[in-house]
């Protein structure tokens, strides 16, 4: 579905990256959305835990004038499910992303996947904080491509592995809150070769959320390997909600 410049200008798209990544993972999608005249921003996800990151994102969204379509990748999907209850959010797009129910913990959900191989690749790291020390996780660089980015070149996945950002344990162990997808139109991109979050889990969550689903043969980082597909799904969401904006 194409989007007119006037429709696109009324909506801001906010792209939320997941764990072990940063906002540059959206670069290809951003280029395509901007070429369509869509206002887009990709804030840094702090990766400190469900409660902290959701509150931060909700505050960020509430300060944007006008309607917002918020897009989450992987762990970012849990955050848009929580923070997407902000009054100006009119659409949600899940990109190889979790869409959790109230009370679910991503670590528990991940353990149910038959497609994910992420667990054994995680390496724990200690970090200091105000209450002493905590634990965060990173992906073993030697296993990053297989688990995360099998459809990217070895060179590109190696750079992503070297620049990955660790995620605190609370990202996986804290319960999620009431999900915005219960009351907000939703779309989802399901990567059929997702070995990180797991295609089976992502597909079942998208179906439960009642999202309009687009499946694509891609790894977990589908927004990097297939930016045209992801950008088109976002354009479709923007066009759908812009009618009522």
LOZADO-852622 format. One record per residue: residue in one letter; chain; x, y, z of N, C-alpha, C in turn. Coordinates in steps of 0.05 Angstrom, whole numbers, plus 5000, padded with zeros to 4 digits. Layout:
N
+------+-------+------+------+------+------+------+------+------+------+------+
: rest : kette :  n.x :  n.y :  n.z : ca.x : ca.y : ca.z :  c.x :  c.y :  c.z :
+------+-------+------+------+------+------+------+------+------+------+------+
:    A :     A :    X :    Y :    Z :    X :    Y :    Z :    X :    Y :    Z :
...
+------+-------+------+------+------+------+------+------+------+------+------+
***
This chain:
245
+------+-------+------+------+------+------+------+------+------+------+------+
: rest : kette :  n.x :  n.y :  n.z : ca.x : ca.y : ca.z :  c.x :  c.y :  c.z :
+------+-------+------+------+------+------+------+------+------+------+------+
:    X :     A : 5017 : 4976 : 5000 : 5000 : 5000 : 5000 : 5018 : 5025 : 5000 :
:    X :     A : 5013 : 5043 : 4982 : 5029 : 5067 : 4980 : 5018 : 5088 : 4999 :
:    X :     A : 5035 : 5107 : 5006 : 5027 : 5128 : 5025 : 5032 : 5155 : 5012 :
:    X :     A : 5013 : 5173 : 5013 : 5017 : 5200 : 5003 : 5034 : 5217 : 5022 :
:    X :     A : 5046 : 5238 : 5011 : 5063 : 5254 : 5028 : 5047 : 5267 : 5051 :
:    X :     A : 5023 : 5276 : 5045 : 5007 : 5289 : 5066 : 4999 : 5269 : 5088 :
:    X :     A : 4993 : 5244 : 5081 : 4986 : 5224 : 5101 : 5011 : 5217 : 5117 :
:    X :     A : 5034 : 5214 : 5104 : 5058 : 5206 : 5118 : 5067 : 5228 : 5137 :
:    X :     A : 5064 : 5254 : 5130 : 5073 : 5276 : 5146 : 5057 : 5278 : 5172 :
:    X :     A : 5034 : 5266 : 5173 : 5017 : 5268 : 5197 : 5025 : 5248 : 5219 :
:    X :     A : 5041 : 5228 : 5212 : 5048 : 5206 : 5230 : 5079 : 5205 : 5233 :
:    X :     A : 5087 : 5201 : 5258 : 5116 : 5196 : 5264 : 5119 : 5166 : 5269 :
:    X :     A : 5139 : 5154 : 5256 : 5146 : 5126 : 5260 : 5170 : 5126 : 5280 :
:    X :     A : 5167 : 5110 : 5301 : 5188 : 5107 : 5321 : 5198 : 5078 : 5320 :
:    X :     A : 5224 : 5075 : 5314 : 5236 : 5048 : 5311 : 5252 : 5041 : 5336 :
:    X :     A : 5245 : 5019 : 5349 : 5257 : 5010 : 5374 : 5273 : 4985 : 5369 :
:    X :     A : 5299 : 4987 : 5373 : 5316 : 4963 : 5368 : 5315 : 4944 : 5392 :
:    X :     A : 5325 : 4920 : 5388 : 5324 : 4899 : 5408 : 5350 : 4896 : 5423 :
:    X :     A : 5352 : 4874 : 5438 : 5376 : 4868 : 5453 : 5399 : 4861 : 5434 :
:    X :     A : 5423 : 4866 : 5443 : 5448 : 4859 : 5428 : 5450 : 4875 : 5402 :
:    X :     A : 5436 : 4898 : 5401 : 5437 : 4915 : 5377 : 5436 : 4944 : 5384 :
:    X :     A : 5436 : 4961 : 5364 : 5433 : 4990 : 5368 : 5416 : 5001 : 5346 :
:    X :     A : 5411 : 5027 : 5346 : 5393 : 5039 : 5327 : 5402 : 5037 : 5298 :
:    X :     A : 5428 : 5033 : 5294 : 5438 : 5031 : 5267 : 5427 : 5006 : 5252 :
:    X :     A : 5416 : 4987 : 5267 : 5404 : 4964 : 5254 : 5380 : 4972 : 5237 :
:    X :     A : 5369 : 4996 : 5242 : 5346 : 5005 : 5226 : 5355 : 5022 : 5202 :
:    X :     A : 5380 : 5026 : 5197 : 5389 : 5045 : 5177 : 5376 : 5041 : 5149 :
:    X :     A : 5375 : 5017 : 5140 : 5363 : 5011 : 5114 : 5334 : 5018 : 5113 :
:    X :     A : 5320 : 5012 : 5135 : 5291 : 5018 : 5136 : 5287 : 5048 : 5138 :
:    X :     A : 5303 : 5062 : 5153 : 5301 : 5091 : 5156 : 5304 : 5104 : 5129 :
:    X :     A : 5324 : 5096 : 5113 : 5329 : 5108 : 5087 : 5304 : 5105 : 5070 :
:    X :     A : 5291 : 5082 : 5070 : 5268 : 5077 : 5053 : 5243 : 5093 : 5063 :
:    X :     A : 5240 : 5095 : 5089 : 5217 : 5110 : 5099 : 5220 : 5140 : 5094 :
:    X :     A : 5244 : 5150 : 5098 : 5249 : 5178 : 5092 : 5245 : 5185 : 5063 :
:    X :     A : 5253 : 5166 : 5045 : 5249 : 5170 : 5017 : 5219 : 5172 : 5010 :
:    X :     A : 5202 : 5160 : 5027 : 5173 : 5161 : 5023 : 5160 : 5185 : 5036 :
:    X :     A : 5177 : 5202 : 5049 : 5166 : 5226 : 5062 : 5156 : 5221 : 5090 :
:    X :     A : 5163 : 5199 : 5102 : 5153 : 5192 : 5128 : 5173 : 5202 : 5150 :
:    X :     A : 5162 : 5216 : 5170 : 5178 : 5225 : 5192 : 5185 : 5201 : 5209 :
:    X :     A : 5211 : 5197 : 5215 : 5220 : 5173 : 5229 : 5242 : 5180 : 5249 :
:    X :     A : 5242 : 5166 : 5272 : 5263 : 5169 : 5291 : 5269 : 5142 : 5304 :
:    X :     A : 5294 : 5138 : 5312 : 5302 : 5112 : 5323 : 5318 : 5116 : 5349 :
:    X :     A : 5304 : 5120 : 5371 : 5318 : 5126 : 5397 : 5334 : 5102 : 5407 :
:    X :     A : 5354 : 5108 : 5423 : 5370 : 5087 : 5436 : 5353 : 5072 : 5457 :
:    X :     A : 5353 : 5046 : 5455 : 5340 : 5029 : 5475 : 5362 : 5023 : 5496 :
:    X :     A : 5356 : 5029 : 5521 : 5376 : 5027 : 5542 : 5383 : 4998 : 5551 :
:    X :     A : 5364 : 4980 : 5545 : 5369 : 4951 : 5551 : 5375 : 4945 : 5580 :
:    X :     A : 5361 : 4959 : 5598 : 5365 : 4955 : 5626 : 5343 : 4939 : 5639 :
:    X :     A : 5322 : 4933 : 5625 : 5300 : 4916 : 5637 : 5273 : 4926 : 5627 :
:    X :     A : 5253 : 4908 : 5629 : 5226 : 4914 : 5619 : 5215 : 4939 : 5632 :
:    X :     A : 5215 : 4941 : 5658 : 5203 : 4964 : 5672 : 5217 : 4990 : 5664 :
:    X :     A : 5243 : 4991 : 5667 : 5258 : 5015 : 5661 : 5256 : 5023 : 5632 :
:    X :     A : 5260 : 5005 : 5614 : 5260 : 5011 : 5585 : 5232 : 5019 : 5575 :
:    X :     A : 5212 : 5006 : 5586 : 5184 : 5012 : 5578 : 5177 : 5040 : 5587 :
:    X :     A : 5184 : 5047 : 5612 : 5178 : 5074 : 5622 : 5193 : 5096 : 5606 :
:    X :     A : 5218 : 5090 : 5599 : 5233 : 5109 : 5583 : 5220 : 5113 : 5556 :
:    X :     A : 5213 : 5091 : 5543 : 5201 : 5093 : 5516 : 5174 : 5107 : 5518 :
:    X :     A : 5157 : 5101 : 5538 : 5131 : 5114 : 5540 : 5135 : 5144 : 5543 :
:    X :     A : 5154 : 5153 : 5559 : 5159 : 5181 : 5562 : 5168 : 5194 : 5535 :
:    X :     A : 5185 : 5179 : 5521 : 5194 : 5189 : 5495 : 5171 : 5192 : 5475 :
:    X :     A : 5153 : 5172 : 5474 : 5130 : 5172 : 5456 : 5111 : 5195 : 5463 :
:    X :     A : 5107 : 5200 : 5488 : 5088 : 5220 : 5497 : 5097 : 5248 : 5490 :
:    X :     A : 5123 : 5252 : 5485 : 5133 : 5278 : 5479 : 5134 : 5284 : 5449 :
:    X :     A : 5124 : 5265 : 5433 : 5123 : 5269 : 5404 : 5096 : 5280 : 5397 :
:    X :     A : 5095 : 5303 : 5383 : 5069 : 5315 : 5376 : 5056 : 5298 : 5353 :
:    X :     A : 5030 : 5294 : 5356 : 5015 : 5280 : 5335 : 5016 : 5249 : 5338 :
:    X :     A : 5003 : 5235 : 5320 : 5001 : 5206 : 5321 : 5027 : 5192 : 5316 :
:    X :     A : 5030 : 5169 : 5329 : 5055 : 5154 : 5327 : 5049 : 5124 : 5319 :
:    X :     A : 5065 : 5114 : 5301 : 5066 : 5085 : 5296 : 5093 : 5076 : 5308 :
:    X :     A : 5092 : 5058 : 5327 : 5116 : 5049 : 5340 : 5123 : 5021 : 5331 :
:    X :     A : 5148 : 5017 : 5324 : 5158 : 4992 : 5313 : 5179 : 4980 : 5331 :
:    X :     A : 5176 : 4955 : 5337 : 5196 : 4942 : 5355 : 5208 : 4917 : 5342 :
:    X :     A : 5234 : 4914 : 5345 : 5248 : 4889 : 5337 : 5255 : 4873 : 5361 :
:    X :     A : 5249 : 4847 : 5361 : 5258 : 4828 : 5381 : 5249 : 4837 : 5409 :
:    X :     A : 5267 : 4842 : 5427 : 5260 : 4852 : 5454 : 5245 : 4879 : 5453 :
:    X :     A : 5251 : 4894 : 5432 : 5236 : 4919 : 5428 : 5206 : 4915 : 5425 :
:    X :     A : 5198 : 4892 : 5416 : 5169 : 4886 : 5415 : 5156 : 4885 : 5442 :
:    X :     A : 5170 : 4875 : 5462 : 5159 : 4875 : 5489 : 5156 : 4904 : 5499 :
:    X :     A : 5175 : 4921 : 5492 : 5173 : 4949 : 5501 : 5150 : 4964 : 5487 :
:    X :     A : 5146 : 4959 : 5461 : 5124 : 4973 : 5449 : 5097 : 4962 : 5458 :
:    X :     A : 5097 : 4937 : 5466 : 5073 : 4925 : 5478 : 5065 : 4939 : 5504 :
:    X :     A : 5086 : 4947 : 5520 : 5082 : 4960 : 5545 : 5078 : 4990 : 5541 :
:    X :     A : 5096 : 5003 : 5527 : 5096 : 5032 : 5524 : 5076 : 5041 : 5503 :
:    X :     A : 5067 : 5023 : 5487 : 5048 : 5030 : 5466 : 5020 : 5039 : 5475 :
:    X :     A : 5016 : 5037 : 5501 : 4991 : 5047 : 5513 : 4990 : 5078 : 5515 :
:    X :     A : 5012 : 5091 : 5507 : 5012 : 5120 : 5506 : 4990 : 5130 : 5489 :
:    X :     A : 4978 : 5152 : 5496 : 4953 : 5162 : 5483 : 4956 : 5168 : 5453 :
:    X :     A : 4980 : 5176 : 5445 : 4984 : 5183 : 5417 : 4993 : 5160 : 5399 :
:    X :     A : 4995 : 5136 : 5410 : 5003 : 5113 : 5393 : 4979 : 5102 : 5379 :
:    X :     A : 4980 : 5101 : 5352 : 4957 : 5093 : 5337 : 4962 : 5067 : 5322 :
:    X :     A : 4987 : 5056 : 5323 : 4992 : 5031 : 5309 : 5018 : 5019 : 5320 :
:    X :     A : 5019 : 4992 : 5319 : 5043 : 4977 : 5328 : 5052 : 4959 : 5306 :
:    X :     A : 5078 : 4958 : 5302 : 5090 : 4939 : 5283 : 5111 : 4923 : 5297 :
:    X :     A : 5108 : 4896 : 5296 : 5127 : 4878 : 5309 : 5144 : 4865 : 5287 :
:    X :     A : 5170 : 4869 : 5289 : 5189 : 4859 : 5269 : 5206 : 4838 : 5282 :
:    X :     A : 5200 : 4812 : 5275 : 5214 : 4790 : 5288 : 5214 : 4795 : 5318 :
:    X :     A : 5191 : 4803 : 5329 : 5190 : 4815 : 5356 : 5170 : 4800 : 5374 :
:    X :     A : 5177 : 4800 : 5399 : 5159 : 4790 : 5420 : 5135 : 4808 : 5423 :
:    X :     A : 5111 : 4796 : 5427 : 5087 : 4811 : 5433 : 5075 : 4797 : 5457 :
:    X :     A : 5086 : 4802 : 5481 : 5079 : 4787 : 5505 : 5052 : 4795 : 5517 :
:    X :     A : 5041 : 4776 : 5531 : 5017 : 4780 : 5547 : 5024 : 4791 : 5574 :
:    X :     A : 5005 : 4802 : 5588 : 5009 : 4813 : 5615 : 5020 : 4791 : 5633 :
:    X :     A : 5042 : 4796 : 5647 : 5054 : 4778 : 5665 : 5074 : 4759 : 5654 :
:    X :     A : 5076 : 4757 : 5628 : 5096 : 4739 : 5615 : 5124 : 4750 : 5618 :
:    X :     A : 5144 : 4732 : 5621 : 5172 : 4739 : 5622 : 5185 : 4727 : 5597 :
:    X :     A : 5202 : 4744 : 5584 : 5213 : 4735 : 5559 : 5232 : 4711 : 5561 :
:    X :     A : 5245 : 4709 : 5584 : 5262 : 4686 : 5588 : 5246 : 4660 : 5588 :
:    X :     A : 5223 : 4661 : 5601 : 5206 : 4637 : 5602 : 5195 : 4631 : 5575 :
:    X :     A : 5187 : 4652 : 5560 : 5175 : 4648 : 5534 : 5196 : 4636 : 5515 :
:    X :     A : 5221 : 4647 : 5516 : 5242 : 4637 : 5499 : 5248 : 4608 : 5503 :
:    X :     A : 5245 : 4599 : 5528 : 5251 : 4571 : 5534 : 5231 : 4551 : 5520 :
:    X :     A : 5208 : 4562 : 5511 : 5188 : 4544 : 5499 : 5193 : 4541 : 5469 :
:    X :     A : 5211 : 4556 : 5457 : 5216 : 4556 : 5428 : 5232 : 4531 : 5420 :
:    X :     A : 5223 : 4518 : 5399 : 5238 : 4496 : 5387 : 5256 : 4506 : 5364 :
:    X :     A : 5252 : 4531 : 5356 : 5267 : 4542 : 5334 : 5291 : 4559 : 5344 :
:    X :     A : 5290 : 4569 : 5368 : 5311 : 4586 : 5378 : 5336 : 4570 : 5387 :
:    X :     A : 5359 : 4580 : 5381 : 5384 : 4569 : 5391 : 5400 : 4590 : 5407 :
:    X :     A : 5386 : 4611 : 5415 : 5399 : 4634 : 5427 : 5411 : 4627 : 5455 :
:    X :     A : 5396 : 4613 : 5471 : 5404 : 4608 : 5499 : 5433 : 4600 : 5503 :
:    X :     A : 5443 : 4579 : 5489 : 5470 : 4570 : 5493 : 5491 : 4590 : 5483 :
:    X :     A : 5483 : 4610 : 5467 : 5503 : 4629 : 5457 : 5508 : 4653 : 5475 :
:    X :     A : 5491 : 4655 : 5496 : 5493 : 4679 : 5513 : 5516 : 4676 : 5533 :
:    X :     A : 5530 : 4698 : 5537 : 5553 : 4700 : 5555 : 5546 : 4720 : 5577 :
:    X :     A : 5547 : 4712 : 5603 : 5540 : 4731 : 5624 : 5564 : 4750 : 5631 :
:    X :     A : 5557 : 4774 : 5637 : 5577 : 4794 : 5645 : 5567 : 4809 : 5669 :
:    X :     A : 5585 : 4816 : 5687 : 5578 : 4831 : 5711 : 5581 : 4861 : 5706 :
:    X :     A : 5564 : 4877 : 5718 : 5566 : 4905 : 5715 : 5558 : 4919 : 5741 :
:    X :     A : 5570 : 4941 : 5748 : 5563 : 4955 : 5773 : 5538 : 4972 : 5770 :
:    X :     A : 5522 : 4974 : 5792 : 5500 : 4993 : 5793 : 5497 : 5002 : 5822 :
:    X :     A : 5477 : 5019 : 5826 : 5474 : 5032 : 5852 : 5471 : 5012 : 5875 :
:    X :     A : 5459 : 4989 : 5870 : 5454 : 4969 : 5891 : 5475 : 4947 : 5892 :
:    X :     A : 5498 : 4951 : 5880 : 5519 : 4931 : 5881 : 5528 : 4924 : 5853 :
:    X :     A : 5521 : 4900 : 5844 : 5528 : 4891 : 5817 : 5505 : 4875 : 5805 :
:    X :     A : 5504 : 4875 : 5779 : 5483 : 4861 : 5765 : 5495 : 4843 : 5743 :
:    X :     A : 5478 : 4829 : 5728 : 5486 : 4812 : 5707 : 5473 : 4821 : 5681 :
:    X :     A : 5489 : 4822 : 5660 : 5478 : 4827 : 5634 : 5489 : 4806 : 5615 :
:    X :     A : 5478 : 4804 : 5591 : 5485 : 4783 : 5573 : 5493 : 4795 : 5546 :
:    X :     A : 5512 : 4781 : 5533 : 5520 : 4787 : 5506 : 5520 : 4761 : 5490 :
:    X :     A : 5520 : 4762 : 5464 : 5521 : 4738 : 5448 : 5550 : 4732 : 5441 :
:    X :     A : 5558 : 4707 : 5444 : 5585 : 4698 : 5437 : 5590 : 4706 : 5407 :
:    X :     A : 5610 : 4723 : 5402 : 5614 : 4732 : 5374 : 5618 : 4709 : 5355 :
:    X :     A : 5630 : 4686 : 5364 : 5634 : 4663 : 5346 : 5608 : 4650 : 5338 :
:    X :     A : 5587 : 4655 : 5353 : 5561 : 4642 : 5348 : 5540 : 4662 : 5338 :
:    X :     A : 5548 : 4687 : 5336 : 5529 : 4709 : 5330 : 5516 : 4705 : 5303 :
:    X :     A : 5531 : 4699 : 5282 : 5520 : 4696 : 5256 : 5499 : 4674 : 5254 :
:    X :     A : 5506 : 4651 : 5265 : 5488 : 4628 : 5263 : 5461 : 4634 : 5277 :
:    X :     A : 5463 : 4646 : 5301 : 5439 : 4651 : 5317 : 5423 : 4675 : 5308 :
:    X :     A : 5437 : 4695 : 5298 : 5425 : 4721 : 5294 : 5422 : 4730 : 5265 :
:    X :     A : 5443 : 4724 : 5249 : 5445 : 4738 : 5223 : 5455 : 4720 : 5201 :
:    X :     A : 5443 : 4696 : 5199 : 5453 : 4676 : 5180 : 5451 : 4685 : 5151 :
:    X :     A : 5433 : 4704 : 5145 : 5430 : 4713 : 5117 : 5445 : 4738 : 5111 :
:    X :     A : 5463 : 4746 : 5129 : 5482 : 4768 : 5123 : 5509 : 4757 : 5117 :
:    X :     A : 5526 : 4773 : 5104 : 5553 : 4764 : 5099 : 5569 : 4760 : 5125 :
:    X :     A : 5590 : 4744 : 5123 : 5606 : 4740 : 5147 : 5618 : 4766 : 5157 :
:    X :     A : 5625 : 4783 : 5138 : 5637 : 4809 : 5145 : 5617 : 4827 : 5160 :
:    X :     A : 5592 : 4828 : 5149 : 5572 : 4845 : 5161 : 5564 : 4835 : 5189 :
:    X :     A : 5560 : 4809 : 5191 : 5552 : 4798 : 5217 : 5575 : 4800 : 5237 :
:    X :     A : 5600 : 4799 : 5228 : 5622 : 4803 : 5246 : 5623 : 4831 : 5258 :
:    X :     A : 5617 : 4851 : 5242 : 5615 : 4878 : 5252 : 5593 : 4881 : 5272 :
:    X :     A : 5570 : 4869 : 5266 : 5547 : 4871 : 5285 : 5554 : 4857 : 5311 :
:    X :     A : 5568 : 4835 : 5310 : 5576 : 4820 : 5334 : 5595 : 4837 : 5351 :
:    X :     A : 5613 : 4851 : 5337 : 5633 : 4867 : 5351 : 5621 : 4892 : 5364 :
:    X :     A : 5599 : 4902 : 5353 : 5587 : 4927 : 5363 : 5561 : 4922 : 5379 :
:    X :     A : 5555 : 4897 : 5385 : 5530 : 4891 : 5399 : 5530 : 4904 : 5427 :
:    X :     A : 5506 : 4911 : 5437 : 5503 : 4922 : 5464 : 5491 : 4901 : 5482 :
:    X :     A : 5504 : 4896 : 5505 : 5493 : 4876 : 5524 : 5467 : 4885 : 5535 :
:    X :     A : 5451 : 4865 : 5543 : 5425 : 4870 : 5555 : 5425 : 4860 : 5584 :
:    X :     A : 5413 : 4875 : 5602 : 5412 : 4867 : 5630 : 5394 : 4843 : 5633 :
:    X :     A : 5399 : 4827 : 5653 : 5382 : 4804 : 5659 : 5353 : 4811 : 5662 :
:    X :     A : 5347 : 4835 : 5673 : 5319 : 4843 : 5677 : 5304 : 4845 : 5651 :
:    X :     A : 5318 : 4847 : 5628 : 5304 : 4847 : 5603 : 5289 : 4820 : 5598 :
:    X :     A : 5300 : 4799 : 5610 : 5289 : 4773 : 5605 : 5273 : 4762 : 5629 :
:    X :     A : 5278 : 4773 : 5653 : 5267 : 4762 : 5677 : 5243 : 4778 : 5689 :
:    X :     A : 5241 : 4803 : 5681 : 5219 : 4819 : 5692 : 5193 : 4814 : 5677 :
:    X :     A : 5170 : 4814 : 5691 : 5144 : 4809 : 5678 : 5136 : 4833 : 5661 :
:    X :     A : 5122 : 4827 : 5639 : 5112 : 4849 : 5622 : 5085 : 4858 : 5633 :
:    X :     A : 5076 : 4882 : 5625 : 5051 : 4893 : 5634 : 5029 : 4890 : 5614 :
:    X :     A : 5006 : 4903 : 5619 : 4983 : 4900 : 5600 : 4991 : 4909 : 5572 :
:    X :     A : 4986 : 4893 : 5552 : 4996 : 4898 : 5525 : 4978 : 4917 : 5509 :
:    X :     A : 4991 : 4935 : 5495 : 4977 : 4954 : 5478 : 4964 : 4941 : 5454 :
:    X :     A : 4973 : 4918 : 5446 : 4962 : 4905 : 5422 : 4933 : 4896 : 5426 :
:    X :     A : 4924 : 4896 : 5451 : 4896 : 4889 : 5456 : 4876 : 4910 : 5447 :
:    X :     A : 4886 : 4935 : 5444 : 4869 : 4957 : 5437 : 4879 : 4974 : 5414 :
:    X :     A : 4902 : 4966 : 5402 : 4914 : 4982 : 5381 : 4919 : 4965 : 5356 :
:    X :     A : 4913 : 4975 : 5332 : 4918 : 4959 : 5308 : 4948 : 4951 : 5306 :
:    X :     A : 4952 : 4926 : 5298 : 4979 : 4916 : 5298 : 4986 : 4901 : 5272 :
:    X :     A : 5011 : 4903 : 5265 : 5022 : 4888 : 5242 : 5047 : 4873 : 5252 :
:    X :     A : 5055 : 4852 : 5237 : 5078 : 4837 : 5246 : 5093 : 4826 : 5222 :
:    X :     A : 5119 : 4827 : 5223 : 5137 : 4814 : 5204 : 5149 : 4789 : 5218 :
:    X :     A : 5143 : 4766 : 5207 : 5153 : 4741 : 5219 : 5175 : 4730 : 5201 :
:    X :     A : 5199 : 4728 : 5211 : 5222 : 4717 : 5196 : 5222 : 4687 : 5199 :
:    X :     A : 5220 : 4673 : 5177 : 5216 : 4644 : 5178 : 5241 : 4628 : 5184 :
:    X :     A : 5264 : 4642 : 5185 : 5289 : 4629 : 5193 : 5301 : 4642 : 5218 :
:    X :     A : 5283 : 4650 : 5236 : 5291 : 4664 : 5261 : 5300 : 4644 : 5281 :
:    X :     A : 5326 : 4643 : 5286 : 5337 : 4624 : 5306 : 5344 : 4638 : 5332 :
:    X :     A : 5338 : 4664 : 5334 : 5344 : 4678 : 5359 : 5319 : 4678 : 5376 :
:    X :     A : 5299 : 4695 : 5369 : 5274 : 4694 : 5384 : 5258 : 4669 : 5379 :
:    X :     A : 5262 : 4658 : 5355 : 5248 : 4633 : 5347 : 5223 : 4639 : 5331 :
:    X :     A : 5223 : 4630 : 5306 : 5200 : 4634 : 5289 : 5174 : 4625 : 5301 :
:    X :     A : 5175 : 4602 : 5314 : 5150 : 4590 : 5326 : 5138 : 4609 : 5347 :
:    X :     A : 5154 : 4619 : 5364 : 5144 : 4637 : 5385 : 5134 : 4663 : 5373 :
:    X :     A : 5150 : 4675 : 5355 : 5142 : 4700 : 5343 : 5116 : 4698 : 5328 :
:    X :     A : 5113 : 4676 : 5313 : 5089 : 4673 : 5297 : 5064 : 4670 : 5316 :
:    X :     A : 5067 : 4653 : 5336 : 5044 : 4648 : 5354 : 5037 : 4674 : 5369 :
:    X :     A : 5056 : 4690 : 5377 : 5050 : 4715 : 5391 : 5036 : 4735 : 5372 :
:    X :     A : 5046 : 4736 : 5347 : 5033 : 4754 : 5327 : 5004 : 4746 : 5322 :
:    X :     A : 5000 : 4720 : 5320 : 4972 : 4710 : 5316 : 4955 : 4717 : 5341 :
:    X :     A : 4965 : 4713 : 5364 : 4950 : 4719 : 5389 : 4943 : 4748 : 5391 :
:    X :     A : 4961 : 4765 : 5381 : 4957 : 4794 : 5382 : 4938 : 4804 : 5360 :
:    X :     A : 4930 : 4786 : 5342 : 4912 : 4794 : 5321 : 4925 : 4811 : 5300 :
:    X :     A : 4951 : 4809 : 5298 : 4966 : 4826 : 5279 : 4962 : 4817 : 5250 :
:    X :     A : 4964 : 4836 : 5232 : 4965 : 4829 : 5203 : 4994 : 4820 : 5198 :
:    X :     A : 4997 : 4795 : 5190 : 5023 : 4782 : 5189 : 5035 : 4781 : 5161 :
:    X :     A : 5060 : 4788 : 5158 : 5075 : 4784 : 5133 : 5099 : 4766 : 5140 :
:    X :     A : 5100 : 4743 : 5126 : 5122 : 4724 : 5131 : 5143 : 4728 : 5109 :
:    X :     A : 5168 : 4726 : 5117 : 5190 : 4730 : 5098 : 5213 : 4711 : 5105 :
:    X :     A : 5226 : 4700 : 5085 : 5248 : 4682 : 5089 : 5273 : 4698 : 5097 :
:    X :     A : 5278 : 4700 : 5122 : 5299 : 4717 : 5132 : 5307 : 4708 : 5160 :
:    X :     A : 5331 : 4717 : 5169 : 5340 : 4712 : 5196 : 5327 : 4731 : 5216 :
:    X :     A : 5336 : 4730 : 5240 : 5325 : 4747 : 5261 : 5328 : 4777 : 5254 :
:    X :     A : 5350 : 4784 : 5241 : 5355 : 4812 : 5234 : 5343 : 4819 : 5206 :
:    X :     A : 5317 : 4812 : 5203 : 5303 : 4816 : 5178 : 5303 : 4845 : 5169 :
:    X :     A : 5304 : 4864 : 5188 : 5304 : 4893 : 5180 : 5330 : 4900 : 5167 :
:    X :     A : 5352 : 4885 : 5172 : 5377 : 4890 : 5159 : 5379 : 4875 : 5132 :
:    X :     A : 5371 : 4850 : 5132 : 5373 : 4834 : 5107 : 5350 : 4839 : 5087 :
:    X :     A : 5327 : 4847 : 5098 : 5304 : 4852 : 5080 : 5290 : 4879 : 5086 :
:    X :     A : 5305 : 4901 : 5084 : 5294 : 4927 : 5092 : 5270 : 4935 : 5074 :
:    X :     A : 5270 : 4927 : 5049 : 5247 : 4934 : 5032 : 5221 : 4923 : 5042 :
:    X :     A : 5222 : 4897 : 5051 : 5198 : 4884 : 5061 : 5188 : 4898 : 5087 :
:    X :     A : 5207 : 4903 : 5105 : 5200 : 4915 : 5130 : 5189 : 4943 : 5126 :
:    X :     A : 5202 : 4959 : 5109 : 5193 : 4986 : 5104 : 5165 : 4986 : 5092 :
:    X :     A : 5159 : 4967 : 5074 : 5133 : 4966 : 5062 : 5111 : 4960 : 5082 :
:    X :     A : 5117 : 4942 : 5101 : 5097 : 4936 : 5122 : 5092 : 4961 : 5139 :
:    X :     A : 5113 : 4975 : 5145 : 5110 : 5000 : 5161 : 5094 : 5021 : 5145 :
:    X :     A : 5100 : 5023 : 5119 : 5084 : 5042 : 5102 : 5054 : 5034 : 5103 :
:    X :     A : 5049 : 5008 : 5101 : 5021 : 4999 : 5102 : 5008 : 5007 : 5128 :
:    X :     A : 5022 : 5004 : 5150 : 5011 : 5011 : 5176 : 5006 : 5041 : 5178 :
:    X :     A : 5025 : 5057 : 5168 : 5022 : 5086 : 5168 : 4998 : 5094 : 5151 :
:    X :     A : 4995 : 5083 : 5128 : 4972 : 5090 : 5111 : 4946 : 5082 : 5124 :
:    X :     A : 4945 : 5059 : 5137 : 4920 : 5050 : 5150 : 4912 : 5069 : 5173 :
:    X :     A : 4931 : 5077 : 5189 : 4923 : 5094 : 5212 : 4921 : 5123 : 5204 :
:    X :     A : 4934 : 5132 : 5183 : 4933 : 5160 : 5175 : 4905 : 5168 : 5166 :
:    X :     A : 4889 : 5149 : 5157 : 4862 : 5155 : 5148 : 4846 : 5168 : 5171 :
:    X :     A : 4851 : 5158 : 5196 : 4836 : 5167 : 5218 : 4851 : 5188 : 5235 :
:    X :     A : 4874 : 5197 : 5225 : 4890 : 5216 : 5241 : 4881 : 5245 : 5236 :
+------+-------+------+------+------+------+------+------+------+------+------+
***
